[in-house]
């Protein structure tokens, strides 16, 4: 079902006012009961109704949806007993988690009326990220704590503020890595910072070891399909990845020659086949041509 912001806001008004919108009864009690009924139980006491999720929190009983669609994301957030509703829409896929994090911060701020608490998107565990990280070429990523905020710089770049991006990663305001969302990975007591095709590690030795895979430079690039859009193929830590959008990526495992299988990501186990000229790839039933763009 496709709609617009005005329709969504009217639906929210109906859900928190017993089916009325601007004084007019639009939804019957039967419709309201159907929307608020739990139909399928899932883990941790959360249940799924007609596209909405229900959960208990310190703010009250929450009714929400965090949906991701092709090209846009939407979050609906309600606390019915307090007559409170928020909606957030952004024209980018893969943003549901980030939107929910931001909208939950706003709800907590306004419902608790705690004016002493400032809204912030700083990383929760700042001290754990402070230090120096290195990529396979020995380039240094420095993260420092300055005036209570995390700041980072690659090489000789000017320090840039590090901002929490939902609960899944980080972004920086400027600098060489500013166009990439960062994800944090911990393995064997070592912390890795992944930013698109860039990978930084706390240990130079470990970083060099991880980069000892095959050379995929000939396959790397941005590929485009007029109907579907663009995808990026990049090499990180000696392994090949396909990225559909920020944080929607999959590891590509070589099956044979130029044929790869996706591991994880939105389309697990689907094949990616590169042409013999390495200027085209086939994904599902779609062909993508290599562009001159750089990811």
Rosetta blueprint (number, residue, H / E / L):
1 X L
2 X L
3 X L
4 X L
5 X H
6 X H
7 X H
8 X H
9 X H
10 X H
11 X H
12 X H
13 X H
14 X H
15 X H
16 X H
17 X L
18 X L
19 X L
20 X E
21 X E
22 X L
23 X L
24 X E
25 X E
26 X L
27 X L
28 X L
29 X H
30 X H
31 X H
32 X H
33 X H
34 X H
35 X H
36 X L
37 X L
38 X L
39 X L
40 X E
41 X E
42 X L
43 X H
44 X H
45 X H
46 X L
47 X E
48 X E
49 X L
50 X L
51 X L
52 X L
53 X E
54 X E
55 X E
56 X E
57 X E
58 X L
59 X L
60 X E
61 X E
62 X E
63 X E
64 X E
65 X E
66 X E
67 X E
68 X E
69 X E
70 X L
71 X L
72 X E
73 X E
74 X E
75 X E
76 X E
77 X E
78 X E
79 X E
80 X H
81 X H
82 X H
83 X L
84 X E
85 X E
86 X E
87 X E
88 X E
89 X E
90 X E
91 X L
92 X L
93 X L
94 X L
95 X L
96 X H
97 X H
98 X H
99 X H
100 X H
101 X H
102 X H
103 X H
104 X H
105 X H
106 X H
107 X H
108 X H
109 X H
110 X H
111 X H
112 X H
113 X L
114 X L
115 X L
116 X L
117 X L
118 X L
119 X L
120 X L
121 X L
122 X L
123 X L
124 X L
125 X L
126 X H
127 X H
128 X H
129 X H
130 X L
131 X E
132 X E
133 X E
134 X E
135 X L
136 X L
137 X L
138 X L
139 X L
140 X E
141 X E
142 X E
143 X E
144 X E
145 X E
146 X E
147 X L
148 X L
149 X E
150 X E
151 X E
152 X E
153 X E
154 X E
155 X L
156 X L
157 X L
158 X L
159 X L
160 X E
161 X E
162 X E
163 X E
164 X E
165 X E
166 X L
167 X L
168 X L
169 X E
170 X E
171 X E
172 X E
173 X L
174 X L
175 X L
176 X L
177 X L
178 X L
179 X L
180 X L
181 X L
182 X E
183 X E
184 X E
185 X E
186 X E
187 X E
188 X L
189 X L
190 X E
191 X E
192 X E
193 X E
194 X E
195 X E
196 X L
197 X L
198 X E
199 X E
200 X E
201 X E
202 X L
203 X L
204 X H
205 X H
206 X H
207 X H
208 X H
209 X H
210 X H
211 X L
212 X L
213 X L
214 X L
215 X L
216 X L
217 X L
218 X L
219 X L
220 X L
221 X E
222 X E
223 X E
224 X E
225 X E
226 X L
227 X L
228 X L
229 X E
230 X E
231 X E
232 X E
233 X E
234 X E
235 X E
236 X E
237 X L
238 X L
239 X E
240 X E
241 X E
242 X E
243 X E
244 X E
245 X E
246 X L
247 X L
248 X E
249 X E
250 X E
251 X E
252 X E
253 X E
254 X E
255 X E
256 X E
257 X L
258 X L
259 X E
260 X E
261 X E
262 X E
263 X E
264 X L
265 X L
266 X L
267 X L
268 X L
269 X L
270 X L
271 X E
272 X E
273 X E
274 X E
275 X L
276 X L
277 X L
278 X L
279 X L
280 X E
281 X E
282 X E
283 X E
284 X L
285 X L
286 X E
287 X E
288 X E
289 X E
290 X E
291 X L
292 X L
293 X L
294 X L
295 X L
